[in-house]
Amino acid sequence: MLDCHDLTFHYRRCDPGETPDFCFTFALPPGECLAVEGPSGSGKSTLLALLAGFLEPGGGRLTWRGRDLLGLPPWERGITTVFQDHNLFDHLPVWINVGLGLAPDMKLSREQQARIREGLAEVGLAGLHDRLPGELSGGQRQRVALLRALLRGSPLLLLDEPFTGLDEATRQGLWALVRRQKAAGVAVLLVSHDRDDIEALADRRCRLDSGRLV
Ligand SMILES: Nc1ncnc2c1ncn2[C@@H]1O[C@H](COP(=O)(O)OP(=O)(O)OP(=O)(O)O)[C@@H](O)[C@H]1O
C-alpha cells in the first residue's frame, strides 16, 4: 500500500494566496489505479514531484508497504514516472532509450534484448529501433517513454497524461500494457483528464481542489 498522509507543500517564493498550501492524503494499494483529475495549475505535477522525490514536503508521511519513502532519493523509491515531456535522450536510438529502463549501465542480456524487441512491437514501433527520438512523431516518443517505464518493473508507476493525442488503437494497446502491470501488482497513479483513459484503467478517482484531493 502507498500511504500518503498529510503530505504538505508550499512553493516558497509565492505570495500567500497565490498558490494553495498543498496537503495530500490518499492510499493506493498494489494492483490498483487511482486517477487524479484537476484543472491546469491545481497541483497535479506538484503531487507527482512530491511522490517521486523531486520536491521536498514540509511535513507528513509517505510510505510504501510500511517503508518510509521520504528519507530516500528518487532513484531508491521504487517509483517510475512518465512525464508529459517524455524525458528521452535525444542522442540515443529508440532501443537504447528503452533499454535504459531495464539496465541503466546498458549491459543487456539476450533475454532483455528480446523483451525490448517484443515491447517495441507491442506498442507498434517495430522497425523503429534505430531511430533517434527527434526522428519520431510526438505519439511515437510517448510510446517509447511509456514502454521504458513499464519495462523497468517498478512497483509504483506515476503516469502524467500518458495517452494524450494517441489514436484509439494505440491507446487500447497501451491500456492493455498498463492493465497487465496492474495485474502483476503494480500500483498506478494516473493523472488524466480523459474520461476514456480513466474508465479503462482507474479503480478509483479523485479531484484536486484548493490543494486537497477530494
Ligand atoms: N516552481 C514553482 N514556483 C512557484 N509556483 C509554482 C512552481 N511550479 C508550479 N507552481 C504553481 O503551483 C500551482 C500548481 O502547479 P502544477 O504544475 O502542480 O499544476 P498542474 O495541475 O500540474 O497544472 P497543468 O495541468 O497545467 O500541468 C500553480 O499555481 C503553479 O503556478
The ligand as an SDF file (V2000), in Angstrom:
LIG
                    3D

 31 33  0  0  0  0  0  0  0  0999 V2000
    8.4010   26.2440   -9.2790 N   0  0  0  0  0  0  0  0  0  0  0  0
    7.2790   26.8760   -8.9290 C   0  0  0  0  0  0  0  0  0  0  0  0
    7.3360   28.0030   -8.2030 N   0  0  0  0  0  0  0  0  0  0  0  0
    6.2120   28.6370   -7.8270 C   0  0  0  0  0  0  0  0  0  0  0  0
    4.9710   28.2090   -8.1300 N   0  0  0  0  0  0  0  0  0  0  0  0
    4.8510   27.0930   -8.8500 C   0  0  0  0  0  0  0  0  0  0  0  0
    6.0030   26.3700   -9.3030 C   0  0  0  0  0  0  0  0  0  0  0  0
    5.5690   25.2830  -10.0090 N   0  0  0  0  0  0  0  0  0  0  0  0
    4.2200   25.3520  -10.0100 C   0  0  0  0  0  0  0  0  0  0  0  0
    3.7890   26.4330   -9.3180 N   0  0  0  0  0  0  0  0  0  0  0  0
    2.4060   26.8130   -9.0670 C   0  0  0  0  0  0  0  0  0  0  0  0
    1.7940   25.7850   -8.2930 O   0  0  0  0  0  0  0  0  0  0  0  0
    0.4820   25.5190   -8.7660 C   0  0  0  0  0  0  0  0  0  0  0  0
    0.3640   24.0580   -9.1780 C   0  0  0  0  0  0  0  0  0  0  0  0
    1.1800   23.8180  -10.3160 O   0  0  0  0  0  0  0  0  0  0  0  0
    1.2540   22.3740  -11.0070 P   0  0  0  0  0  0  0  0  0  0  0  0
    2.2870   22.4650  -12.0820 O   0  0  0  0  0  0  0  0  0  0  0  0
    1.4520   21.3490   -9.9470 O   0  0  0  0  0  0  0  0  0  0  0  0
   -0.2090   22.2640  -11.6150 O   0  0  0  0  0  0  0  0  0  0  0  0
   -0.8090   21.1720  -12.6410 P   0  0  0  0  0  0  0  0  0  0  0  0
   -2.1270   20.7620  -12.0660 O   0  0  0  0  0  0  0  0  0  0  0  0
    0.1810   20.1020  -12.8940 O   0  0  0  0  0  0  0  0  0  0  0  0
   -1.0310   22.0610  -13.9300 O   0  0  0  0  0  0  0  0  0  0  0  0
   -1.0540   21.6410  -15.5090 P   0  0  0  0  0  0  0  0  0  0  0  0
   -2.2610   20.7650  -15.6930 O   0  0  0  0  0  0  0  0  0  0  0  0
   -1.1940   22.9790  -16.1650 O   0  0  0  0  0  0  0  0  0  0  0  0
    0.2540   20.9680  -15.8070 O   0  0  0  0  0  0  0  0  0  0  0  0
    0.2230   26.5040   -9.9100 C   0  0  0  0  0  0  0  0  0  0  0  0
   -0.4820   27.5920   -9.3850 O   0  0  0  0  0  0  0  0  0  0  0  0
    1.6130   26.9230  -10.3520 C   0  0  0  0  0  0  0  0  0  0  0  0
    1.6100   28.2450  -10.8290 O   0  0  0  0  0  0  0  0  0  0  0  0
  1  2  1  0
  2  3  1  0
  2  7  2  0
  3  4  2  0
  4  5  1  0
  5  6  2  0
  6  7  1  0
  6 10  1  0
  7  8  1  0
  8  9  2  0
  9 10  1  0
 10 11  1  0
 11 12  1  0
 11 30  1  0
 12 13  1  0
 13 14  1  0
 13 28  1  0
 14 15  1  0
 15 16  1  0
 16 17  2  0
 16 18  1  0
 16 19  1  0
 19 20  1  0
 20 21  2  0
 20 22  1  0
 20 23  1  0
 23 24  1  0
 24 25  2  0
 24 26  1  0
 24 27  1  0
 28 29  1  0
 28 30  1  0
 30 31  1  0
M  END
$$$$
